Amino acid sequence: MLAVTDSAGAYYYNAMLWAVENGITNGTNTEGTRGQRVTFLYRELGGQ
């Protein structure tokens, strides 16, 4: 897991930590691909 320090205190910090811990993102500052965004939404809604 990458250290997520550049966003500490941001309103989305806890959500970003959750996404990193669950393998959805690596915490880098990128928009992500269409597939990554769909995967994020799918997993957030309870899909496996």
JOJOKA-V354548 format. One record per pair of residues at least 12 apart in sequence whose ideal C-beta (glycine too) atoms are under 6 Angstrom apart, sorted by the first residue. I is the first residue (numbers start at 1). GAP is how many residues later the second one is. D is the distance in whole Angstrom. If there is no record, write none. Layout:
[[I:GAP:D] [I:GAP:D]]
This chain:
[[1:19:6] [2:24:6] [2:25:4] [4:12:6] [4:23:4] [24:16:5] [24:19:6]]
